């Protein structure tokens, strides 16, 4: 799985480099799913940073506080979005669809 992921990422970066022939800034449209993941991860990072700044004792992460519940919900939502993307990709591959629109 990891080699194919690495190969896919390398192909994507090569394709992006060919689109931008000269070094300059450019804007990319990101799939709505990725945009949602980035927004959720940003919120999750804020909660984690806040946790590092607060007083912490063993087992605190298991207490169902408001922030812990939100952290778990964010994690669960990110994982479900990624699973759905992978599932769709696998179905497309089994149906013989090309992956050129990655």
PDB file as gemmi writes it, atoms N, CA and C in Angstrom:
CRYST1    1.000    1.000    1.000  90.00  90.00  90.00 P 1                      
ATOM      1  N   UNK A   1       0.821  -1.187   0.000  1.00  0.00           N  
ATOM      2  CA  UNK A   1       0.000   0.000   0.000  1.00  0.00           C  
ATOM      3  C   UNK A   1       0.869   1.256   0.000  1.00  0.00           C  
ATOM      4  N   UNK A   2       1.900   1.272   0.823  1.00  0.00           N  
ATOM      5  CA  UNK A   2       2.753   2.450   0.918  1.00  0.00           C  
ATOM      6  C   UNK A   2       3.494   2.740  -0.388  1.00  0.00           C  
ATOM      7  N   UNK A   3       4.060   1.737  -1.072  1.00  0.00           N  
ATOM      8  CA  UNK A   3       4.725   2.043  -2.346  1.00  0.00           C  
ATOM      9  C   UNK A   3       3.769   2.630  -3.386  1.00  0.00           C  
ATOM     10  N   UNK A   4       2.545   2.129  -3.444  1.00  0.00           N  
ATOM     11  CA  UNK A   4       1.598   2.673  -4.426  1.00  0.00           C  
ATOM     12  C   UNK A   4       1.184   4.092  -4.045  1.00  0.00           C  
ATOM     13  N   UNK A   5       1.067   4.363  -2.750  1.00  0.00           N  
ATOM     14  CA  UNK A   5       0.748   5.720  -2.296  1.00  0.00           C  
ATOM     15  C   UNK A   5       1.888   6.673  -2.649  1.00  0.00           C  
ATOM     16  N   UNK A   6       3.106   6.229  -2.420  1.00  0.00           N  
ATOM     17  CA  UNK A   6       4.276   7.040  -2.743  1.00  0.00           C  
ATOM     18  C   UNK A   6       4.356   7.305  -4.246  1.00  0.00           C  
ATOM     19  N   UNK A   7       4.105   6.271  -5.034  1.00  0.00           N  
ATOM     20  CA  UNK A   7       4.141   6.411  -6.489  1.00  0.00           C  
ATOM     21  C   UNK A   7       3.073   7.397  -6.958  1.00  0.00           C  
ATOM     22  N   UNK A   8       1.889   7.317  -6.357  1.00  0.00           N  
ATOM     23  CA  UNK A   8       0.794   8.218  -6.713  1.00  0.00           C  
ATOM     24  C   UNK A   8       1.137   9.663  -6.368  1.00  0.00           C  
ATOM     25  N   UNK A   9       1.734   9.870  -5.195  1.00  0.00           N  
ATOM     26  CA  UNK A   9       2.130  11.229  -4.784  1.00  0.00           C  
ATOM     27  C   UNK A   9       3.210  11.791  -5.702  1.00  0.00           C  
ATOM     28  N   UNK A  10       4.174  10.960  -6.054  1.00  0.00           N  
ATOM     29  CA  UNK A  10       5.238  11.416  -6.960  1.00  0.00           C  
ATOM     30  C   UNK A  10       4.672  11.783  -8.324  1.00  0.00           C  
ATOM     31  N   UNK A  11       3.742  10.974  -8.819  1.00  0.00           N  
ATOM     32  CA  UNK A  11       3.119  11.273 -10.110  1.00  0.00           C  
ATOM     33  C   UNK A  11       2.341  12.578 -10.038  1.00  0.00           C  
ATOM     34  N   UNK A  12       1.659  12.806  -8.926  1.00  0.00           N  
ATOM     35  CA  UNK A  12       0.897  14.043  -8.761  1.00  0.00           C  
ATOM     36  C   UNK A  12       1.818  15.258  -8.730  1.00  0.00           C  
ATOM     37  N   UNK A  13       2.913  15.185  -7.984  1.00  0.00           N  
ATOM     38  CA  UNK A  13       3.830  16.323  -7.920  1.00  0.00           C  
ATOM     39  C   UNK A  13       4.488  16.575  -9.279  1.00  0.00           C  
ATOM     40  N   UNK A  14       4.815  15.508  -9.999  1.00  0.00           N  
ATOM     41  CA  UNK A  14       5.383  15.690 -11.342  1.00  0.00           C  
ATOM     42  C   UNK A  14       4.382  16.364 -12.272  1.00  0.00           C  
ATOM     43  N   UNK A  15       3.119  15.954 -12.181  1.00  0.00           N  
ATOM     44  CA  UNK A  15       2.080  16.556 -13.020  1.00  0.00           C  
ATOM     45  C   UNK A  15       1.895  18.032 -12.667  1.00  0.00           C  
ATOM     46  N   UNK A  16       1.932  18.348 -11.360  1.00  0.00           N  
ATOM     47  CA  UNK A  16       1.796  19.752 -10.945  1.00  0.00           C  
ATOM     48  C   UNK A  16       2.988  20.583 -11.393  1.00  0.00           C  
ATOM     49  N   UNK A  17       4.184  20.009 -11.311  1.00  0.00           N  
ATOM     50  CA  UNK A  17       5.377  20.727 -11.767  1.00  0.00           C  
ATOM     51  C   UNK A  17       5.312  21.016 -13.255  1.00  0.00           C  
ATOM     52  N   UNK A  18       4.782  20.084 -14.021  1.00  0.00           N  
ATOM     53  CA  UNK A  18       4.680  20.313 -15.461  1.00  0.00           C  
ATOM     54  C   UNK A  18       3.636  21.386 -15.783  1.00  0.00           C  
ATOM     55  N   UNK A  19       2.612  21.527 -14.941  1.00  0.00           N  
ATOM     56  CA  UNK A  19       1.606  22.562 -15.163  1.00  0.00           C  
ATOM     57  C   UNK A  19       2.172  23.954 -14.927  1.00  0.00           C  
ATOM     58  N   UNK A  20       3.062  24.050 -13.959  1.00  0.00           N  
ATOM     59  CA  UNK A  20       3.681  25.331 -13.638  1.00  0.00           C  
ATOM     60  C   UNK A  20       5.113  25.261 -14.141  1.00  0.00           C  
ATOM     61  N   UNK A  21       5.312  25.703 -15.359  1.00  0.00           N  
ATOM     62  CA  UNK A  21       6.623  25.555 -15.989  1.00  0.00           C  
ATOM     63  C   UNK A  21       7.681  26.456 -15.355  1.00  0.00           C  
ATOM     64  N   UNK A  22       7.317  27.684 -15.010  1.00  0.00           N  
ATOM     65  CA  UNK A  22       8.278  28.579 -14.379  1.00  0.00           C  
ATOM     66  C   UNK A  22       7.947  28.695 -12.897  1.00  0.00           C  
ATOM     67  N   UNK A  23       8.978  28.831 -12.059  1.00  0.00           N  
ATOM     68  CA  UNK A  23       8.717  28.942 -10.625  1.00  0.00           C  
ATOM     69  C   UNK A  23       7.933  30.221 -10.310  1.00  0.00           C  
ATOM     70  N   UNK A  24       6.742  30.048  -9.864  1.00  0.00           N  
ATOM     71  CA  UNK A  24       5.895  31.173  -9.483  1.00  0.00           C  
ATOM     72  C   UNK A  24       4.767  30.638  -8.621  1.00  0.00           C  
ATOM     73  N   UNK A  25       3.973  31.532  -8.119  1.00  0.00           N  
ATOM     74  CA  UNK A  25       2.836  31.126  -7.309  1.00  0.00           C  
ATOM     75  C   UNK A  25       1.683  30.741  -8.220  1.00  0.00           C  
ATOM     76  N   UNK A  26       0.935  29.749  -7.809  1.00  0.00           N  
ATOM     77  CA  UNK A  26      -0.255  29.373  -8.561  1.00  0.00           C  
ATOM     78  C   UNK A  26      -1.313  28.896  -7.570  1.00  0.00           C  
ATOM     79  N   UNK A  27      -2.527  28.865  -8.024  1.00  0.00           N  
ATOM     80  CA  UNK A  27      -3.641  28.470  -7.176  1.00  0.00           C  
ATOM     81  C   UNK A  27      -4.180  27.133  -7.661  1.00  0.00           C  
ATOM     82  N   UNK A  28      -4.477  26.249  -6.722  1.00  0.00           N  
ATOM     83  CA  UNK A  28      -4.994  24.935  -7.058  1.00  0.00           C  
ATOM     84  C   UNK A  28      -6.394  24.775  -6.485  1.00  0.00           C  
ATOM     85  N   UNK A  29      -7.259  24.155  -7.237  1.00  0.00           N  
ATOM     86  CA  UNK A  29      -8.560  23.788  -6.712  1.00  0.00           C  
ATOM     87  C   UNK A  29      -8.411  22.441  -6.030  1.00  0.00           C  
ATOM     88  N   UNK A  30      -8.874  22.376  -4.801  1.00  0.00           N  
ATOM     89  CA  UNK A  30      -8.783  21.146  -4.033  1.00  0.00           C  
ATOM     90  C   UNK A  30     -10.178  20.539  -3.968  1.00  0.00           C  
ATOM     91  N   UNK A  31     -10.242  19.217  -4.071  1.00  0.00           N  
ATOM     92  CA  UNK A  31     -11.531  18.536  -3.989  1.00  0.00           C  
ATOM     93  C   UNK A  31     -12.214  18.917  -2.678  1.00  0.00           C  
ATOM     94  N   UNK A  32     -13.534  19.042  -2.692  1.00  0.00           N  
ATOM     95  CA  UNK A  32     -14.257  19.431  -1.477  1.00  0.00           C  
ATOM     96  C   UNK A  32     -13.982  18.519  -0.292  1.00  0.00           C  
ATOM     97  N   UNK A  33     -13.741  17.230  -0.573  1.00  0.00           N  
ATOM     98  CA  UNK A  33     -13.455  16.299   0.520  1.00  0.00           C  
ATOM     99  C   UNK A  33     -12.150  16.665   1.203  1.00  0.00           C  
ATOM    100  N   UNK A  34     -11.136  16.985   0.401  1.00  0.00           N  
ATOM    101  CA  UNK A  34      -9.853  17.361   0.982  1.00  0.00           C  
ATOM    102  C   UNK A  34      -9.971  18.679   1.745  1.00  0.00           C  
ATOM    103  N   UNK A  35     -10.737  19.592   1.204  1.00  0.00           N  
ATOM    104  CA  UNK A  35     -10.943  20.871   1.884  1.00  0.00           C  
ATOM    105  C   UNK A  35     -11.559  20.631   3.255  1.00  0.00           C  
ATOM    106  N   UNK A  36     -12.546  19.746   3.323  1.00  0.00           N  
ATOM    107  CA  UNK A  36     -13.207  19.419   4.594  1.00  0.00           C  
ATOM    108  C   UNK A  36     -12.206  18.789   5.559  1.00  0.00           C  
ATOM    109  N   UNK A  37     -11.381  17.881   5.049  1.00  0.00           N  
ATOM    110  CA  UNK A  37     -10.373  17.236   5.903  1.00  0.00           C  
ATOM    111  C   UNK A  37      -9.400  18.272   6.460  1.00  0.00           C  
ATOM    112  N   UNK A  38      -8.943  19.194   5.614  1.00  0.00           N  
ATOM    113  CA  UNK A  38      -8.007  20.221   6.072  1.00  0.00           C  
ATOM    114  C   UNK A  38      -8.638  21.108   7.145  1.00  0.00           C  
ATOM    115  N   UNK A  39      -9.901  21.443   6.974  1.00  0.00           N  
ATOM    116  CA  UNK A  39     -10.581  22.271   7.974  1.00  0.00           C  
ATOM    117  C   UNK A  39     -10.718  21.524   9.299  1.00  0.00           C  
ATOM    118  N   UNK A  40     -11.076  20.243   9.232  1.00  0.00           N  
ATOM    119  CA  UNK A  40     -11.215  19.445  10.454  1.00  0.00           C  
ATOM    120  C   UNK A  40      -9.869  19.278  11.156  1.00  0.00           C  
ATOM    121  N   UNK A  41      -8.817  19.056  10.365  1.00  0.00           N  
ATOM    122  CA  UNK A  41      -7.493  18.895  10.959  1.00  0.00           C  
ATOM    123  C   UNK A  41      -7.006  20.192  11.593  1.00  0.00           C  
ATOM    124  N   UNK A  42      -7.369  21.309  11.006  1.00  0.00           N  
ATOM    125  CA  UNK A  42      -6.993  22.593  11.582  1.00  0.00           C  
ATOM    126  C   UNK A  42      -7.648  22.771  12.953  1.00  0.00           C  
ATOM    127  N   UNK A  43      -8.931  22.428  13.035  1.00  0.00           N  
ATOM    128  CA  UNK A  43      -9.627  22.519  14.324  1.00  0.00           C  
ATOM    129  C   UNK A  43      -9.027  21.534  15.323  1.00  0.00           C  
ATOM    130  N   UNK A  44      -8.719  20.341  14.852  1.00  0.00           N  
ATOM    131  CA  UNK A  44      -8.135  19.320  15.709  1.00  0.00           C  
ATOM    132  C   UNK A  44      -6.765  19.766  16.236  1.00  0.00           C  
ATOM    133  N   UNK A  45      -5.966  20.378  15.382  1.00  0.00           N  
ATOM    134  CA  UNK A  45      -4.651  20.866  15.805  1.00  0.00           C  
ATOM    135  C   UNK A  45      -4.789  21.945  16.872  1.00  0.00           C  
ATOM    136  N   UNK A  46      -5.794  22.798  16.738  1.00  0.00           N  
ATOM    137  CA  UNK A  46      -6.029  23.817  17.758  1.00  0.00           C  
ATOM    138  C   UNK A  46      -6.383  23.211  19.101  1.00  0.00           C  
ATOM    139  N   UNK A  47      -7.214  22.173  19.083  1.00  0.00           N  
ATOM    140  CA  UNK A  47      -7.576  21.502  20.330  1.00  0.00           C  
ATOM    141  C   UNK A  47      -6.374  20.802  20.962  1.00  0.00           C  
ATOM    142  N   UNK A  48      -5.551  20.199  20.128  1.00  0.00           N  
ATOM    143  CA  UNK A  48      -4.352  19.515  20.642  1.00  0.00           C  
ATOM    144  C   UNK A  48      -3.381  20.536  21.237  1.00  0.00           C  
ATOM    145  N   UNK A  49      -3.175  21.649  20.550  1.00  0.00           N  
ATOM    146  CA  UNK A  49      -2.274  22.691  21.068  1.00  0.00           C  
ATOM    147  C   UNK A  49      -2.790  23.232  22.400  1.00  0.00           C  
ATOM    148  N   UNK A  50      -4.083  23.390  22.492  1.00  0.00           N  
ATOM    149  CA  UNK A  50      -4.683  23.869  23.744  1.00  0.00           C  
ATOM    150  C   UNK A  50      -4.460  22.859  24.867  1.00  0.00           C  
ATOM    151  N   UNK A  51      -4.515  21.585  24.534  1.00  0.00           N  
ATOM    152  CA  UNK A  51      -4.290  20.531  25.526  1.00  0.00           C  
ATOM    153  C   UNK A  51      -2.857  20.573  26.041  1.00  0.00           C  
ATOM    154  N   UNK A  52      -1.904  20.811  25.141  1.00  0.00           N  
ATOM    155  CA  UNK A  52      -0.501  20.865  25.554  1.00  0.00           C  
ATOM    156  C   UNK A  52      -0.236  22.025  26.508  1.00  0.00           C  
ATOM    157  N   UNK A  53      -0.990  23.098  26.358  1.00  0.00           N  
ATOM    158  CA  UNK A  53      -0.781  24.267  27.216  1.00  0.00           C  
ATOM    159  C   UNK A  53      -1.478  24.138  28.565  1.00  0.00           C  
ATOM    160  N   UNK A  54      -2.356  23.162  28.707  1.00  0.00           N  
ATOM    161  CA  UNK A  54      -3.111  23.039  29.951  1.00  0.00           C  
ATOM    162  C   UNK A  54      -2.483  22.001  30.874  1.00  0.00           C  
ATOM    163  N   UNK A  55      -2.961  21.996  32.089  1.00  0.00           N  
ATOM    164  CA  UNK A  55      -2.512  21.032  33.088  1.00  0.00           C  
ATOM    165  C   UNK A  55      -2.994  19.645  32.676  1.00  0.00           C  
ATOM    166  N   UNK A  56      -2.105  18.689  32.707  1.00  0.00           N  
ATOM    167  CA  UNK A  56      -2.452  17.352  32.254  1.00  0.00           C  
ATOM    168  C   UNK A  56      -2.072  16.333  33.320  1.00  0.00           C  
ATOM    169  N   UNK A  57      -2.935  15.358  33.536  1.00  0.00           N  
ATOM    170  CA  UNK A  57      -2.622  14.273  34.443  1.00  0.00           C  
ATOM    171  C   UNK A  57      -3.052  12.966  33.779  1.00  0.00           C  
ATOM    172  N   UNK A  58      -2.468  11.846  34.217  1.00  0.00           N  
ATOM    173  CA  UNK A  58      -2.734  10.566  33.555  1.00  0.00           C  
ATOM    174  C   UNK A  58      -4.231  10.235  33.517  1.00  0.00           C  
ATOM    175  N   UNK A  59      -4.686   9.798  32.372  1.00  0.00           N  
ATOM    176  CA  UNK A  59      -6.071   9.389  32.207  1.00  0.00           C  
ATOM    177  C   UNK A  59      -7.035  10.494  31.833  1.00  0.00           C  
ATOM    178  N   UNK A  60      -6.551  11.734  31.754  1.00  0.00           N  
ATOM    179  CA  UNK A  60      -7.437  12.863  31.454  1.00  0.00           C  
ATOM    180  C   UNK A  60      -8.089  12.722  30.079  1.00  0.00           C  
ATOM    181  N   UNK A  61      -7.366  12.124  29.133  1.00  0.00           N  
ATOM    182  CA  UNK A  61      -7.920  12.011  27.786  1.00  0.00           C  
ATOM    183  C   UNK A  61      -9.100  11.053  27.713  1.00  0.00           C  
ATOM    184  N   UNK A  62      -9.298  10.238  28.742  1.00  0.00           N  
ATOM    185  CA  UNK A  62     -10.408   9.291  28.743  1.00  0.00           C  
ATOM    186  C   UNK A  62     -11.664   9.849  29.407  1.00  0.00           C  
ATOM    187  N   UNK A  63     -11.542  10.990  30.058  1.00  0.00           N  
ATOM    188  CA  UNK A  63     -12.699  11.619  30.701  1.00  0.00           C  
ATOM    189  C   UNK A  63     -13.514  12.314  29.611  1.00  0.00           C  
ATOM    190  N   UNK A  64     -14.828  12.070  29.565  1.00  0.00           N  
ATOM    191  CA  UNK A  64     -15.643  12.625  28.475  1.00  0.00           C  
ATOM    192  C   UNK A  64     -15.964  14.112  28.640  1.00  0.00           C  
ATOM    193  N   UNK A  65     -14.933  14.936  28.535  1.00  0.00           N  
ATOM    194  CA  UNK A  65     -15.152  16.376  28.602  1.00  0.00           C  
ATOM    195  C   UNK A  65     -15.635  16.872  27.236  1.00  0.00           C  
ATOM    196  N   UNK A  66     -16.061  18.115  27.194  1.00  0.00           N  
ATOM    197  CA  UNK A  66     -16.552  18.697  25.944  1.00  0.00           C  
ATOM    198  C   UNK A  66     -15.463  18.667  24.855  1.00  0.00           C  
ATOM    199  N   UNK A  67     -14.248  19.035  25.227  1.00  0.00           N  
ATOM    200  CA  UNK A  67     -13.143  19.072  24.258  1.00  0.00           C  
ATOM    201  C   UNK A  67     -12.736  17.667  23.822  1.00  0.00           C  
ATOM    202  N   UNK A  68     -12.703  16.729  24.771  1.00  0.00           N  
ATOM    203  CA  UNK A  68     -12.356  15.354  24.406  1.00  0.00           C  
ATOM    204  C   UNK A  68     -13.389  14.776  23.448  1.00  0.00           C  
ATOM    205  N   UNK A  69     -14.655  15.035  23.711  1.00  0.00           N  
ATOM    206  CA  UNK A  69     -15.707  14.540  22.817  1.00  0.00           C  
ATOM    207  C   UNK A  69     -15.551  15.133  21.423  1.00  0.00           C  
ATOM    208  N   UNK A  70     -15.225  16.420  21.358  1.00  0.00           N  
ATOM    209  CA  UNK A  70     -15.039  17.072  20.055  1.00  0.00           C  
ATOM    210  C   UNK A  70     -13.825  16.498  19.334  1.00  0.00           C  
ATOM    211  N   UNK A  71     -12.745  16.243  20.081  1.00  0.00           N  
ATOM    212  CA  UNK A  71     -11.546  15.644  19.481  1.00  0.00           C  
ATOM    213  C   UNK A  71     -11.859  14.272  18.899  1.00  0.00           C  
ATOM    214  N   UNK A  72     -12.606  13.459  19.652  1.00  0.00           N  
ATOM    215  CA  UNK A  72     -12.971  12.133  19.167  1.00  0.00           C  
ATOM    216  C   UNK A  72     -13.875  12.233  17.935  1.00  0.00           C  
ATOM    217  N   UNK A  73     -14.812  13.174  17.958  1.00  0.00           N  
ATOM    218  CA  UNK A  73     -15.714  13.350  16.820  1.00  0.00           C  
ATOM    219  C   UNK A  73     -14.945  13.773  15.570  1.00  0.00           C  
ATOM    220  N   UNK A  74     -13.989  14.692  15.737  1.00  0.00           N  
ATOM    221  CA  UNK A  74     -13.173  15.132  14.603  1.00  0.00           C  
ATOM    222  C   UNK A  74     -12.379  13.968  14.030  1.00  0.00           C  
ATOM    223  N   UNK A  75     -11.768  13.201  14.911  1.00  0.00           N  
ATOM    224  CA  UNK A  75     -10.975  12.055  14.473  1.00  0.00           C  
ATOM    225  C   UNK A  75     -11.844  11.059  13.718  1.00  0.00           C  
ATOM    226  N   UNK A  76     -13.011  10.791  14.252  1.00  0.00           N  
ATOM    227  CA  UNK A  76     -13.926   9.841  13.626  1.00  0.00           C  
ATOM    228  C   UNK A  76     -14.393  10.342  12.257  1.00  0.00           C  
ATOM    229  N   UNK A  77     -14.691  11.623  12.146  1.00  0.00           N  
ATOM    230  CA  UNK A  77     -15.157  12.188  10.881  1.00  0.00           C  
ATOM    231  C   UNK A  77     -14.059  12.176   9.813  1.00  0.00           C  
ATOM    232  N   UNK A  78     -12.832  12.534  10.212  1.00  0.00           N  
ATOM    233  CA  UNK A  78     -11.713  12.514   9.265  1.00  0.00           C  
ATOM    234  C   UNK A  78     -11.482  11.096   8.754  1.00  0.00           C  
ATOM    235  N   UNK A  79     -11.489  10.136   9.666  1.00  0.00           N  
ATOM    236  CA  UNK A  79     -11.273   8.748   9.262  1.00  0.00           C  
ATOM    237  C   UNK A  79     -12.377   8.252   8.342  1.00  0.00           C  
ATOM    238  N   UNK A  80     -13.619   8.634   8.609  1.00  0.00           N  
ATOM    239  CA  UNK A  80     -14.720   8.170   7.756  1.00  0.00           C  
ATOM    240  C   UNK A  80     -14.627   8.776   6.356  1.00  0.00           C  
ATOM    241  N   UNK A  81     -14.241  10.047   6.254  1.00  0.00           N  
ATOM    242  CA  UNK A  81     -14.072  10.672   4.940  1.00  0.00           C  
ATOM    243  C   UNK A  81     -12.973   9.962   4.159  1.00  0.00           C  
ATOM    244  N   UNK A  82     -11.856   9.691   4.821  1.00  0.00           N  
ATOM    245  CA  UNK A  82     -10.751   9.005   4.152  1.00  0.00           C  
ATOM    246  C   UNK A  82     -11.135   7.591   3.740  1.00  0.00           C  
ATOM    247  N   UNK A  83     -11.853   6.874   4.621  1.00  0.00           N  
ATOM    248  CA  UNK A  83     -12.294   5.520   4.276  1.00  0.00           C  
ATOM    249  C   UNK A  83     -13.207   5.534   3.055  1.00  0.00           C  
ATOM    250  N   UNK A  84     -14.131   6.491   3.024  1.00  0.00           N  
ATOM    251  CA  UNK A  84     -15.041   6.582   1.885  1.00  0.00           C  
ATOM    252  C   UNK A  84     -14.290   6.886   0.594  1.00  0.00           C  
ATOM    253  N   UNK A  85     -13.293   7.749   0.669  1.00  0.00           N  
ATOM    254  CA  UNK A  85     -12.494   8.064  -0.516  1.00  0.00           C  
ATOM    255  C   UNK A  85     -11.754   6.822  -1.005  1.00  0.00           C  
ATOM    256  N   UNK A  86     -11.176   6.073  -0.083  1.00  0.00           N  
ATOM    257  CA  UNK A  86     -10.444   4.852  -0.433  1.00  0.00           C  
ATOM    258  C   UNK A  86     -11.396   3.817  -1.006  1.00  0.00           C  
ATOM    259  N   UNK A  87     -12.568   3.664  -0.392  1.00  0.00           N  
ATOM    260  CA  UNK A  87     -13.554   2.706  -0.867  1.00  0.00           C  
ATOM    261  C   UNK A  87     -14.002   3.033  -2.299  1.00  0.00           C  
ATOM    262  N   UNK A  88     -14.266   4.319  -2.545  1.00  0.00           N  
ATOM    263  CA  UNK A  88     -14.662   4.733  -3.904  1.00  0.00           C  
ATOM    264  C   UNK A  88     -13.550   4.459  -4.908  1.00  0.00           C  
ATOM    265  N   UNK A  89     -12.314   4.753  -4.499  1.00  0.00           N  
ATOM    266  CA  UNK A  89     -11.160   4.533  -5.384  1.00  0.00           C  
ATOM    267  C   UNK A  89     -11.015   3.045  -5.707  1.00  0.00           C  
ATOM    268  N   UNK A  90     -11.187   2.192  -4.698  1.00  0.00           N  
ATOM    269  CA  UNK A  90     -11.092   0.752  -4.926  1.00  0.00           C  
ATOM    270  C   UNK A  90     -12.208   0.259  -5.842  1.00  0.00           C  
ATOM    271  N   UNK A  91     -13.420   0.781  -5.661  1.00  0.00           N  
ATOM    272  CA  UNK A  91     -14.533   0.391  -6.528  1.00  0.00           C  
ATOM    273  C   UNK A  91     -14.285   0.840  -7.962  1.00  0.00           C  
ATOM    274  N   UNK A  92     -13.759   2.046  -8.125  1.00  0.00           N  
ATOM    275  CA  UNK A  92     -13.436   2.537  -9.471  1.00  0.00           C  
ATOM    276  C   UNK A  92     -12.394   1.644 -10.132  1.00  0.00           C  
ATOM    277  N   UNK A  93     -11.407   1.236  -9.350  1.00  0.00           N  
ATOM    278  CA  UNK A  93     -10.354   0.388  -9.897  1.00  0.00           C  
ATOM    279  C   UNK A  93     -10.911  -0.984 -10.286  1.00  0.00           C  
ATOM    280  N   UNK A  94     -11.813  -1.531  -9.453  1.00  0.00           N  
ATOM    281  CA  UNK A  94     -12.409  -2.826  -9.767  1.00  0.00           C  
ATOM    282  C   UNK A  94     -13.325  -2.740 -10.990  1.00  0.00           C  
ATOM    283  N   UNK A  95     -13.953  -1.579 -11.188  1.00  0.00           N  
ATOM    284  CA  UNK A  95     -14.832  -1.407 -12.336  1.00  0.00           C  
ATOM    285  C   UNK A  95     -14.063  -1.024 -13.598  1.00  0.00           C  
ATOM    286  N   UNK A  96     -12.750  -0.870 -13.463  1.00  0.00           N  
ATOM    287  CA  UNK A  96     -11.918  -0.592 -14.625  1.00  0.00           C  
ATOM    288  C   UNK A  96     -11.844   0.860 -14.999  1.00  0.00           C  
ATOM    289  N   UNK A  97     -12.271   1.741 -14.117  1.00  0.00           N  
ATOM    290  CA  UNK A  97     -12.193   3.165 -14.411  1.00  0.00           C  
ATOM    291  C   UNK A  97     -10.760   3.646 -14.227  1.00  0.00           C  
ATOM    292  N   UNK A  98     -10.367   4.576 -15.052  1.00  0.00           N  
ATOM    293  CA  UNK A  98      -9.013   5.126 -14.989  1.00  0.00           C  
ATOM    294  C   UNK A  98      -8.882   6.067 -13.814  1.00  0.00           C  
ATOM    295  N   UNK A  99      -7.706   6.147 -13.244  1.00  0.00           N  
ATOM    296  CA  UNK A  99      -7.456   7.038 -12.113  1.00  0.00           C  
ATOM    297  C   UNK A  99      -6.792   8.326 -12.529  1.00  0.00           C  
ATOM    298  N   UNK A 100      -7.087   8.814 -13.713  1.00  0.00           N  
ATOM    299  CA  UNK A 100      -6.398  10.003 -14.210  1.00  0.00           C  
ATOM    300  C   UNK A 100      -6.899  11.294 -13.564  1.00  0.00           C  
ATOM    301  N   UNK A 101      -8.026  11.243 -12.873  1.00  0.00           N  
ATOM    302  CA  UNK A 101      -8.575  12.464 -12.269  1.00  0.00           C  
ATOM    303  C   UNK A 101      -8.260  12.577 -10.794  1.00  0.00           C  
ATOM    304  N   UNK A 102      -7.205  11.937 -10.336  1.00  0.00           N  
ATOM    305  CA  UNK A 102      -6.858  11.945  -8.909  1.00  0.00           C  
ATOM    306  C   UNK A 102      -6.523  13.309  -8.434  1.00  0.00           C  
TER     307      UNK A 102                                                      
END                                                                             
